Each structure stands twice: as C-alpha cells, then as structure tokens.
Amino acid sequence: MVLKKIIILVFLGVTFVNANGNLMEGLTNIVDKAEDKKAEDKKVLNYAFKQRMRTQWIARDILLVSMDFDASHYQNEAIKNANAFNENFYKLIESKADIEKAEKLYPNFPKKVNELNITWSKFYESVKKISKDKKDKESVKFIVENNIKLLDDISYIFTHFINSYQSSDKLEASMAHIKSMLYTQVGKPRLYVNRMVKNKLSLEKNIAVKESKKSIQEDIEKMDQLMKALKDGDKELELNGTEDRKILEKLSVSQSLWEEVKVLIQKKKLKKEEWSILIQKNDDFIEAQTEVVKLTLASNDN
C-alpha cells in the first residue's frame, strides 16, 4: 500500500513539499483525493461506455422486432436496455454537483442535458409502446430517425464531462488525457458493431439506405484500424498498443468474432439463418470486447 501511494504521488507530479503540517497526514490527504478522482473518472467512463452502446443496441432490437425476428425476445431486450439507460441517465441529471462542475467550463452544458432529456423521453416512450405493440410503425420510425442524435448527444455529455474533470496540473492532465483516450477507444468497438448491425437492419427495411450504406463502410474502416491499434498502437488514434498477455488473448477472440461479423455485414443480402448468426456474433463480440474493457481498466488502474 505504501508503494502504491508513492507511485500515485509520483504520477501526479506531487512532492513532499505539498504535504503541510504532519507529513503522513498530508500524504494521506493527497492520495485520498487521487482515489476520489479515480472513482469520479470511473463513474463518468462507465456511464459513457454503457449509454453510447445502448443507443444502438436498442435501435437494433427495435428493428428486429419490426421484422418480426423473434419479436417477443427482442421486445424484452429493448425495454430492458431502455430501462437501464433511463436509470443511468437520471442518476446523471439528478447529480447537481456533476452538472455544475461541467457548467463552469461549458455554460451551455445544462441546456444540452435538458435537450438530451427531451429526446430521450420521447425515445423511451417509443420503446415502451413497441414493447407492447410490435406493429407500432410511428414509434419504430422515431427510434430509427433519432438514435444517432441520441448517440451524438451522449457523446457530447461524455466528452465535456471528461474535460471538466481534468486537473490543472499539466502532468496529471496529460496522463488523464492518455488514459481517457485509451478508455474511450477500447470501448468504441462495441458501439461500432452494434451500429453496423443496426444499419444493416435499416437496409433490410429499406430505411435511410444511402446513409446506412455510408455509415457501414465508414465503421468497417474504423473497426479495422481500431482493432489493430488496440494491439499494436496507432499515433492517429493516440494509442500505444499493449503487451499485456491477458488483454492480447481477449483481443484475439474479439478480432476473430469481428472478422466473422464483417463477412456477414458486407454480404449484399442475408438469409434468415444468416441473420441469426449475425445477431449471435454481434452479441458474442460485445461480450468478448467487454472483457477487454474490464482488463484494460484494471491494468491501468494505478
């Protein structure tokens, strides 16, 4: 524990001079603040990872319901994820301290949160309706047309929260930036895969065809670059790669699943059994990449 405290202090760029009065008491206070900050960062990151992924997961499942693809199951899945999104979202907007902290840097932040609240309320109501009536076309239309707006708004909240939590100390801020980039990038593959499958379903339903095709192609390129970068590093993505054996093993599983997903995504037309395989591989990838996220957070939690 003593070694861990010293490491934390060195990384934060703190010297013994900062410990006023009783030296050990000063050191303890500094480490406690660092640990508190780490907990705050985790809260923000976990919120962002889960909420961004759920926007596309919900839209994907609603499209499956509209195709009458195991409708009862995906009605339940959609409302389950919508309920989870709603619970996490209200934890955010009820946290006045968090919003006030972000507002100091971004005066429009509360307004953005309010706008997101309005969009989400309508989105949530639409999911509720479809969970009871799979033929509610207006609700499906609203979700398909607004899921990207919801995703963008969540990303805005995430980005500005991270910035509002950064330290004024240059070394600490630099390290926080490196970590936030890693944590952000390692979570993105789950979002990309969900979005690709959702857009593939949009094509199947002949919805937003041009936009869906473009988004799929862009996401394939982003995924190929990112999956390689998580392993080998990439200056453009500000990633250093990893030599952690456990992370590399899990990344290998994710990579194999991604290759299978990509083949199906790129097929012009899928048979019913292929749709079943794609949805299962989508979920398998999410599970595998979630393990990568957990290991990455754990290995950098110092």
Order of alpha helices (4+ residues) and beta strands (2+ residues): alpha-alpha-alpha-alpha-alpha-alpha-alpha-alpha-alpha-alpha
